[in-house]
């Protein structure tokens, strides 16, 4: 049996605006992976491990952006602003549809 692998945040149909993309973006914010890492080819197990690391980091700040130190808050804004712009360019719409 082969493991399903993530296509990478840059190839993600929703531009990474989903739970898996959030893991990748948050891992970049916390410096757990380089900002150039797309996680392409990563297995579910590997992404789950990254999720655990990201969760431990968020625990330190009560899972609130407003509790991040200034440097991390600024990095979070820059990384997410860029990701949102890229996702919108791919056609991502933040509005929920009737099926959401």
Order of alpha helices (4+ residues) and beta strands (2+ residues): alpha-alpha-alpha
